[in-house]
Amino acid sequence: MTPLSRLYAILDTSCFIGQPALLEAARELIAAGVSLIQYRDKSGDSQIILARASELLEQSRTGVSAPHGLRLIMNDRADLCVAAEFDGVHVGQDDISAGSARKIVGSGRWVGVSTHNPEQVIAADRTSADYIAIGPVFTTGSKSNPDPVVGIAGVRRVRELTRKPLVAIGGITRANCNEVIEAGADSVAVISDLIRDPRKSAEEFLRILG
Ligand code: 3NM
């Protein structure tokens, strides 16, 4: 796979009042130069997820300024990733396995997997996943029932366990993103610290992350 961009923006529908607000945030992220966006919709309604995802794709096709284009990743649902013509799927520990997701999305799309401890990282490393996410690094209010925080030391530790690209997630902000990268993460995934003013925040992240 091509290298992961340092900033992995996550658009979570629960953070926006209505689809127009979410699309506006996407527009701003893209204008800032963000090249990797995950669409996270925990509503559970396949038709709604697909409809919203299609609008997101449509919009992204008209606003791409990222040098390598924009990659859109579907949270949880490998089937909807393919149906929505997204570029990849991200699965959690309670979703279908990375291997099963791979069977659905094929070799041309990315598969990412969430992990929360060294054992899960070792297991994910043995799969066909393209990248591994580790978290929560810090306390987060964006996930229900989060696992225990792994901290900077946890990122450093799991960096030793895999050569796959490592995405750090959970409580990451413009103030702490550098230390997460220094601990060995290739990329930081962010929800909250991109919400208030997506364009300005994303530009600052991209500047800080170099
Ligand atoms: N997954 P914020 S933490 C979606 O630990 C998600 O796997 C996590 O949001 C994990 O940037 C998390 O607002 C929430 O902390 C990230």
Residues whose N, C-alpha, C, O or C-beta is under 5 A from the ligand:
A	BS01	3NM	S114 T115 G135 P136 T139 T140 G141 S142 K143 I169 G170 G171 I172 A189 V190 I191 S192
